[in-house]
Amino acid sequence: MSQAFDDIAQGLHEAIAFSKGLEPGARVHRIVVPEPDVRAIRLSTGLSQDAFAASIGVAVGTLRGWEQKRRRPDGPARVLLALIHQTPALIRESLARHASP
């Protein structure tokens, strides 16, 4: 077989070993995204719930659920909120660039 096939096969064997709790011998990177305080993040941007929800592409009901801790953001939404937490101006700058004249 080719070297590419051997590399892919090795990666699959390591992934299977890791999923079984074994040490696969490969480097494993664990990334922890902290639980966001969605209300504090939104307030740091100076946006209303409606404007903030629209700016990140979620329904305002979803945002309210996050703020009231009835629901939790996950996946890409959690990462986006972490980025906004670190740089609140990110949303304002993006909105300004995309505002219609």
C-alpha positions in Angstrom: 0.0 0.0 0.0 1.0 3.7 -0.2 2.5 5.8 2.5 -0.7 7.9 2.6 -2.8 4.7 3.2 -0.4 3.6 6.0 -0.6 7.0 7.7 -4.4 7.1 7.5 -4.7 3.5 8.8 -2.4 4.4 11.7 -4.5 7.4 12.5 -7.7 5.3 12.5 -6.1 2.8 14.8 -5.0 5.6 17.2 -8.5 7.1 17.1 -10.1 3.7 18.0 -7.6 3.2 20.8 -8.4 6.7 22.2 -12.1 6.1 22.0 -11.6 2.9 24.1 -9.8 4.9 26.8 -6.4 3.5 25.8 -3.3 5.6 25.3 -3.0 5.8 21.5 0.6 7.1 21.3 -0.6 10.2 19.4 -0.7 13.7 20.7 -4.2 14.5 22.0 -5.2 18.2 22.4 -8.0 19.0 24.7 -9.6 22.4 24.3 -11.9 23.6 27.1 -14.2 26.5 26.2 -15.5 28.1 29.5 -19.2 28.3 30.3 -20.1 31.7 29.0 -22.1 34.4 30.9 -24.2 35.3 27.9 -25.9 38.3 29.5 -22.6 39.8 30.6 -21.1 39.2 27.1 -24.1 40.8 25.4 -24.0 43.8 27.8 -20.3 44.3 27.1 -21.2 44.8 23.4 -23.8 47.5 24.2 -26.4 45.7 22.1 -30.0 45.0 22.9 -31.1 41.3 22.9 -32.7 41.7 19.5 -29.6 43.2 18.0 -27.2 40.8 19.6 -29.2 37.8 18.6 -29.4 39.0 15.0 -25.6 39.7 15.0 -24.7 36.1 16.0 -27.5 34.5 13.9 -29.7 33.0 16.7 -33.3 33.6 17.5 -34.0 36.1 20.3 -35.8 33.4 22.2 -32.7 31.3 22.1 -30.6 34.2 23.4 -33.1 34.8 26.2 -33.0 31.1 27.2 -29.2 31.3 27.4 -29.3 34.5 29.5 -31.9 33.1 31.9 -29.8 29.8 32.1 -32.8 27.7 30.9 -30.6 26.6 28.0 -26.9 26.4 27.3 -25.0 27.4 24.2 -22.9 24.7 22.7 -20.6 24.0 19.8 -19.9 26.9 17.5 -22.1 29.3 19.5 -20.1 28.7 22.6 -16.8 29.4 20.7 -18.3 32.5 19.1 -19.4 33.8 22.5 -15.9 33.2 23.9 -14.4 35.2 21.1 -16.9 38.0 21.7 -16.1 37.9 25.4 -12.4 38.5 24.7 -13.1 41.2 22.1 -16.6 42.8 22.5 -15.8 45.3 19.8 -15.7 42.4 17.3 -19.5 42.5 16.9 -19.8 46.3 16.7 -17.0 46.4 14.0 -18.6 43.6 12.1 -22.0 45.3 12.2 -20.5 48.6 11.1 -18.8 46.9 8.1 -22.0 45.2 7.0 -24.4 48.1 7.6 -26.3 49.3 4.6 -25.6 52.9 3.5 
